[in-house]
Amino acid sequence: MTPGIIVAAPASGTGKTTVALGLMAAFRAQGLAVAPFKNGPDYIDPAFHAAATGRDSFNLDTWAMSRAQVAGLAGTAGGADLAIAEGSMGLYDGVAAAGESGIGSGADLAALTGWPVVLVLDVSGQAQSAAATALGFSRLRALPFAGVILNRVASPRHEALVRDGMAGAGIAVLGALPRRADMALPERHLGLVQAQEHGDLPARLAALADFVATHCDLPAIRAAAAGGIAGPQVAVRPPGQRIALARDAAFSFVYPHLLAGWRAAGAEILPFSPLADQSPDPSADVCWLPGGYPELHAGALAAADGFRSGLAGFAATRPVHGECGGYMALGAGLVAADGTRHRMAGLLGLETSFAARRMHLGYRLATLAAPLPGQAPGDRLRGHEFHYATILAQPDAALARVIDATGAAVAETGSRRGSVTGTFFHLIAPAGG
């Protein structure tokens, strides 16, 4: 089993993604094989992890995945020298009710894997008092705890004061990063700007690796790595044997563990680009449109007549499914932020708008009322929804009964019309799997 660490923080916005990427790139630059992971539902950070390490990054989600599923995916780190998992939100943050193997928190993942926590602390505006935060996070639960990396340190004197407080609390300081605004990656409304949109990403990662290597104790961090779990990978049922998968800047949000699971089951993935006006491969037996940013490319999608007609022809004889952005693209129309309505594929009656933004965020448990590719009526699926679209119309039959993590019903039931289906949630795993 591969020893590892979990890079966590007290809250979002403290710099844990910067630190996690820097550590991944720095250890790789030393010649180590680094296996990256992401706690919880996120489809943007894993692409950066893959660029930093040269390996696929898999999501480990204790709310949506069973212990066996987490162990199987963590076991893919076999052969690596070090596993580095990036946390989500605050270390202990999750939902109120446990799912398959926890509430989705980084703390649950640390307890499950045995990977010690490296806590990234934004020490802006405080000095010795930061030790109280670190001490509380280290003791709230009996978790493996490696120490802290101080972020946004103002000066050598500031660092000395913070270190003094940590020494008094018995907390190991594994690094101290000075304030460097140029080290942060640009963001947009769903998180970081996607990795594929950074033409200078290799240079950015190299600079980040140097920055972290200069200001962190890499030998101590590697020595602190421990734990690890492994097991056989839980089989994933693919939506078809030959899967036409939309894949470009508008449709890029698909979980790597699903793609790996489909391939392991013997399925073949046939990518195509709607933005390039391409149609699904006619030899495919199913078409899958993942989420992404259709709102940023609505004009190009509206003008993609070849894609639209090819998709309609495909849907006449074979199933087509869309998730979130893919679901919106299957609808009748999408209103962009400037109020302009753009024609979409028209295979469903869904109308969405970004002119009046409303955030939809959270775990989803769906019980299917009708089949979708790879799943049967009555199947229960765990997933996650995150978008800012407002539903103007959703006239087709509901695809599923959908509830959130508290058990409350949500209006985003998905839709079905003939062989075409769509959901606002991104599938993570079957419930009980």
N, C-alpha and C positions, 0 to 999 in steps of 0.2 A: 504494500500500500504506500502511496506517495505522501510524504509529509507536506503540510501546507500551512498557510495563514489565511485569515480573513481580514481584509482591509475595511474597517468600519469607521463610524463616526457618531457623534451625539445627534446629528441632524443633517438634513440635506444642505448643500451649499457650503460645506466646510473644506472641500477640496479632495475628497477621497478618490474621485475618478482620476484626477491629476496624479495623485500619489500612487494609486494602483497601476496606472499605465506606466508611470516612471519606473516603478519597481520591476514590472514585467520586462520592460525594454532594457533596463540596466542589468538584470540578471541574464537576460538573453545575450547581451553584449559581452558578458563574461564567459559565454560558451555554455550556459546551462539550458537545458530543455525545460521550459516553463509551461505548465498546463493551466490555462485561464478558465475561470468560472464567474458567473454573475448570480448573486442571490436575487430571487424574485423575478417578476415579469418585466423584462426590458429587452428591446430588440435593437437598440442603438449602440449601447456600450459594448456588447459582444463583438461587433465589427471592429471596434478600436482594439479590443483585446487581441483579436486574430491578427491585426496588422502589427501589433507590438511583439507577438510571440511566434507567429508563423503557424499557429495551431487553432482549430476551431474552439470557440468559447461556448460552453453549454450553460444554460440557465438551470439553477437548482432551486426549486420552489417547494417549501414544506407545506404550504396550503394546498397546492394543486397536485403535488406528487407524493406517492407513498414512499416509505422508507426504502423499499426495494428499488423504486425508480431512481431516487437520489443516489443510492449506493451504486447502481449500475452506471449512472452517468459520471459519478465521481471516480469510478473505476477506470474511466477512459484516460485518467492521468497516469495509468501504469506505464512505466518506462520513462516518465519525466523525472527530472531531478527535484522539482518543486512545484506545488500547486498554489496558485494565488487566486482567491475568490474576492471579488469586489462586492461589498455590502450594498444595501439599499436603504434610503432614508436614514433614520437613527437606528442604532444597533438593536434596540428592543422594540422597534416599531413594527406592527403588523396589524392584523384585524382582531376583532374581539373574540371570535369563536374559531377554534382550531379546525383545520381541514384534514387533509390526508395524514400529515405527520407533524403539523405545527400550525402556527399562525402566520407563517411567511416571513418571520423576522430573521435577521442575521444571527441573533442569539440562538434561535432554534437550530440554524444550520451549523453553528459552532458546536452546539451540544451534540448534534447528530454525527458530525464528521470528526470531532476532536481537533479541528484546526484552530490554533490559538488566534485570538483577536489582536490585531494591531490597530489601535484607536487613533484616528487622525483628529487632532484638536486644533481648531482655529483659536489662537491665543490673542487675537486682536483685543485690545482694550482691557487686558488683565495680565496678571503676572503669577504670583504664588497661588492665587485663587484657582487657577486652572487645575491644580492638583486635587481640589475637592471634586471637580467633575470627573477626573480620571479615576479617583478612588471609588466614587459611587458606581461608575460603569463597571469597574473591575469586580465589585463585590455584590451587586444587586442579585446576580445569580452565580452559581458555582460553574463558571465557564473557564475554559483555558484562556489565559490572558497573557500576552507576550509583553505589552508595553505600549508606549505612545510615540507618535510622530507629531511634533509641533509644527503647525503651519502658520504662515503669515506673521513670522517673527519680525519685529520692527528694528532690532539692533542687537549687537552683542550683549549689551547690558540687559536688555529685555530677555534675551535667551537665558542669561545667567540667573536672573530672578525666577524665571519659570522652572528651570532645572533645579534650583534650590528647593522650591515647593514640592516638586516631584520626588526629590531625594528624601525629604522629610516624610512623604507618604509611602515610600517604598515602591515607587512606580519607575520602571525602567524607561529611559528616554532613548529611543532608537533612531532619532533624527530630528533635525530642526531646520525647517525650510524658510528662508527669508521671503519677504513679500516680493512677488514677481508677477505683475499683471500679465506679462507677455507669455507666461506659462499656461494660462487658462485657455481652454478650447471654446470657440464660439458656440452659442446656443440659439435655439428657436423654441417655439411653443410646446413641442413634445420632448424637448431635451436637447442634447448636443446636435449640432449640424452633422449630418451623416458622414461616416468615414470616407465613403466614396466621393464625396464632394470636396475633399481636401486634396488639391493637387500637390501640396507640399507636405503631406502627412509623414513620409519617411524622415524628412528633415526635422519636423516638429517632434517626432518621437525620439530621434537621436538627441536633440537638445534637451528633452525632458529626461532622458536616461542620464545624461551628463549632470543635469541639475540635481537629480535625486541621488546619484552616486556620490556627488561631491558633499552633500549635506546629510546623508543618512549612513548609518553603520550597517552596510550590507552583510558583512560576516555575522554580526549579531542577529540580524533579522533572519538569515538563513538558519542559524543555529537554533533560533526559537521555533522554527517550523516543526510541527509534530502531527500526530494523529493520522487521519486518513481512513476511508472506508472503501470497500470495493465489493462488487457482486455482479452476477450476470445481468446484462442489460435487459430490461423488460421490453418485450416485443411491442412494436408500434404498428397498428393496422394502417396501411397506406390507403389513400382514397382511390387508388387505381393501380394498374400495372404500369401504364405509361402515362405520366402526369405532365401535362402542359402547364408550366408554371410561369406566370407573369413575373418578370424580373428586370427592373430598371429603377431610375430615380423616383418614380411615382409609386412603385410597388416593391418595396424592399423589406417589409416587416414580417419576417417569418422566422420562427424559432429554429436555431441550428439543430437542436435535438430532434425535432420532427423530420427535418431533411435527412439527418443521419439514420433515423429510425426507418423512414421510408426506403432508403437505399438498402439498409440491412435486411429488410423484408423482401428484397428482390425487385423493388420498383425502380423504374427508370425515370429520371426527371429531365424534361425537355423545356428549357427556358426559352422565352420569347419576350419581346419588348413592345408593349402597346405604344410607347412614346415614339418608337421607330415605325409605327403603323404596321407592325407585324401581327399575324393571326396565330392562334394555337396550331401546333403541328397536327395535321390531319390524321396522323397515325396514332395519336393519343386517345386514350379512352376516358379521360377526365380532364377538366381544366380548372385550375386553382388560381384565384387572384388574391394575393395577400394584401395586407394593409400597407400604408405608406403616406405619401403626400399628394393625393390626386388634386387637392385644392390649389397646390402650387403649380400644377400642370394642366389645369382644367381646359384651357384654350387649346393646348396641343392634343389632348384626348378628344375634345369635341371635333377637331379637324381630322382625326385619324379614321377616315372612312373605311380603309382596308381592314383595320382592326375590328371596327364595329360590325361590318358585314361578315367578316370571317368568324367572329365570335357568335353571331346570330346563327350562322350556318352550323357551327359546331354544336350549339345548344339545342338544335332541332333534333339531334339524335343521341347526344351524350350529356352527362351531367356537368354543370358549371357551378362553382361555389366561390363566393367572395367574402373576405374578412375585412371588416371596418372600411378602410379606404377602397378595398376591392369591392365591397358591398355597395359603397356609394357609386363606384364606377359602373356597376351593373344597373343602377337605377335610371330613372327618366331624366333627371337633371340635378345639377349642383350649382348653387349660388355662391360665387366667390366672395371674398371679403369686401370687394368694392361694389357689391350688389349686382354684378353681371351674372345672369343665368347661362350656364353652359350645358349643352346637350350631352347626355351620357349614353350608355349602350342601349338603354330602354328595355332590357330584358326583365326588369322588375319595375314596379311603379314608384319606388322610393324617390323622394325629393328631399335634399338636404341643403343646408345653408350655413355658410361661415360669416355671413354679414352680421348675424346676431349670434355671437359666440357663446357657447355654454359648455363648461367642462363636464365630461362624463368620465369618471375614474373609479375603478375598483374591480375586485374579483367577481366572477360570475359563475353560477352553477346552472346549467341548462339541461332540461329534460326534453328530448326531441319529440315533437308531434309528428314528424315526417322524416324520411331519410335524408341524409346529406352524404356526400361521397365518403365511403368508408365507415359510416355509422348508420344504425338502424333506428326506427321509431322506438321510443322508450329508453334509449341509451342516455346516460347522464354524463355530461362533459364539464370539465373545469377549465375556465379560461379567465381572461382579463380584458377589460375595456378601458381605453384611454383615447379620447378625441375631444374636439371642440365644436363638432357639428351640431346644428339644431335640426331636428326632424320636422319637416314641413308636411310631409305625407308619407304614410307607410301602409298603402291600401291592400297589399296582398295578404294572403293567409299567413298567420304566424307560424314560424318554423319551430318554435320551442316555447316552453314556459321557462322564464329566466328569473333567477333571484340573485340578490347580492350576498355578501358573506354573512350578513345578519339574518338572512332568510326573507328579506323584504322583496316583493315583486318589483321588477323594473320594466319600463315601457319598451325597451329595446329588445323585442322578442325575435328579431330576425324575420325574414320573409321567404316565401316559396311560391314559385309559379312554374308549373311543369317540371322540367328537369333542372331549373335554376334555383339556387338557394343563396342566402346571404345572412351573415351575422355581424353585429357590431363588436362582439367579443372575439379575441384571438384564442384559438384552441391551444391549451397547454397539455392536457392529458385527460383520458377518460376517468371519471370518478370511480374510486374503488379499484383502480388499476395498479 
